[in-house]
Amino acid sequence: MDWSHYRFRSLWALPAPPVTVYDVLEQAEDYPRWWPQVRKVDRIDDTSGVITVRSALPYDIIFTAREVRRDRAAGVLEIAMSGDLDGWARWTVAADGAGSLARYEQVVDVHKPLLRRFAVPGRPVFRANHRLMMRAGRRGLATYLAGGRQAV
C-alpha cells in the first residue's frame, strides 16, 4: 500500500437548485469567499490556476489545477491536480428534492515532503484534517447560497 495515496468522497446536501450550486462551484477563484480553508486561488488562464489550501494542521498544500471537464448538463466539474498533490478531483451536482446534492471525489498522491515523511503515523490525522476542511466547505457554501457572507 502506498501510504501517500488518498481517495476522498464527500456528499453535500445544499439548499439551492443544481444550476445555482454548479454556477458557484464553477467559479474556483471565488472559493476563498465561502470556503475558509481555500486560502488563495491565482488564475493562470481560462482553464487553470494555482490553489493554496490549509485546514487545521499548520501546513499549506499548493497545487496547480487544470480543467479536465466542464459539463453543465451533467453537472460535472473535474480538474487534474499537480504539485503538492497529483491526481484529480471532481464535483457532480444533482437535484435532491428542493435542493441539490454535490458529490466531491478526489484521488491524489501526496508529494509534499513533510506529509510523505509522516505518511504512516500521520495518515489518520491527515484524513481527519481533510474531513474538517470538507465539513467547513459544506457549511460555508450553504451559508453563501443562502445569501450570507463569508463563512467563519
N, C-alpha and C positions, 0 to 999 in steps of 0.2 A: 504494500500500500504506500502511495506517495502521500505523506502527511501534509504536504503543501498544496494538495489538490482539494478543492471545495466545490460542493454543489449546494446551492441555496434555493429555497422556494418560499414564497410568501403570498398570501391571499389578502387583499384589502377590500372589504366591503365599504363602499363610498356612497354618500347621499347625493349623487348627481348622475345625470344621464351619461351613457358611454361616450357620446361625442364630446361632451364637456370635459370629461376626465382625460380622454385621448388628447384633446387640444392642450391641456395643461401639461401632460406628460411629454408631449411633443416638443415643448419649449425647455430644453435642458438648461439653457442659460438662466432660466428663472428658478431653478430648483433651490438655490440658496434662499429665496424669498420665503419658502414654506418648509424646507427640509433642513433643520439646523446643522446636521452633520455633513451636508454637502456645502463645504466652505467656499468653494470657488469653481467657476466654470469659465474658462477662457476659450472662446471660439477661435478655431484656426481658419475654417472656411465654412461653407454651407452644410457640410456633412461630417465635420469632425471638430473636436475640441479637447482641451486638457482639463481634467476634473480632479479636484482635491477634496478628499473626504477625511473626516476624523470623527470617531464616535467617542465612547467613554475612555478608551485607553489612550495614553499620551503619544500617539504616533499618527502621522499623516500617511494616507495612501494616495499616490498620484498616478494617474494613468491617462492615456490618450484613448478617447472613444471615437470610433468611426462608424457612421451609419451603415448598416447592412440591409435593413429592411424597414420601410415605412409604408404601411398598408392600412389606410383609414378604413376601408370597407371591412377588413378582417379585424381591425382594432389592434394591430400588431406594430410594435416598435422594437427593433433589435439593433444592438451595437456589437462591434468587435472591440476588445479592450487589449491594450498593450502598455507595458511599463511595470509598475509595482505588481500589477495583476495582468495576466494574459488569459484571454478566454472570451466569453460572450455573456451578454445579459439581454433579456427580452421582457417587455411588457406585453400582455394580452388583455385587452379590455372588452368586457361583455356586459350585456344587460343582466340585472339581478333585481327583479321586482321593480320598484320605482327608482332604484339607483343603479349602481354598477359594481362589478367585481373585477378588480385589477389583479391579475396574476403576474408575479415577478419571478423569473427564473434566472439563475446565474450559475455558470460553470467556469471556474477560474483555477489557474495555478498561480500561487503567490511567489513573486520573485524578490520582494523586499528582503534584504539580508537579515534584518532583525527578526522578522517573522519566520523566516526559514530556520534560523538558528534555534528558535524556541518552538518549532513546529510540533513536536510530540508533546511536551508538557503543557504548551500553551493552547493546543487545539480547542479544548472545551471553553477556555476563556475567549479565544478569538471568535468562536461560534456564538457565544453569549453576547459579545460585543456587536456582532452583526445583527442579532435579534433585537437588541436595544435600538440600533440605528433604524431598522425597518419599522419597529413599533413607533418611533418618533416620526418617521416619514409618513406613515399612515395617518397619525394624529394631525400632523402639520398639513397634509393635503386635505383632509376632511375639513379642517378649520378654514383653509384657504378657499375651498369650494363653497363653503357656507358664507363667504364674504368677509371672513376675518382677515386680519393682517398676518404677519409672520408668526408662526407657532413658536412657543418657547418651551 
